[in-house]
Amino acid sequence: MRSTTMSITLTDQDTFTLRTAAWGAVSLMAAAAVAGSPHKAATEGAIALASATGLVGHVLTKAPKGLNSKSTAALADKVLPALTAAMNLLKKQAPAEADNFRSTVIVSIEASARPQKGEPSPTMAEMARKITGALDAA
């Protein structure tokens, strides 16, 4: 099944990459919140993704299968390259949506860090830096 919105056609693999990147970023933030409240971090991040608009909003309506990993490192091995791939894909096919995707992911990681009291923990801040770095590597 192909996803078509605003005359942009994404393959199933494209859609999977975008979903893995965005939902995976939220999962990484939840993993980094292990000392606090991973469930609240995941919930806040998911709400942010569900608020996305445009093509990105249509694609991110549900999380992909296969994000379960035995470790945070294994999850990062899937998600960080997917973030860069998603940005490269959107920059080629829908440049305006690349900005939308990046800002959606940034808002979701900021929302994930919100349940922390005060500043995000150093662990969450470092994970956010890694996610942002992967987005900007495209």
PyMOL commands that set and color helices and strands:
alter all, ss='L'
color gray80, all
select helices_A, chain A and resi 12-32+38-50+54-59+72-93+95-113+122-136
alter helices_A, ss='H'
color red, helices_A
select strands_A, chain A and resi 3-5+8-10
alter strands_A, ss='S'
color yellow, strands_A
deselect
rebuild
show_as cartoon
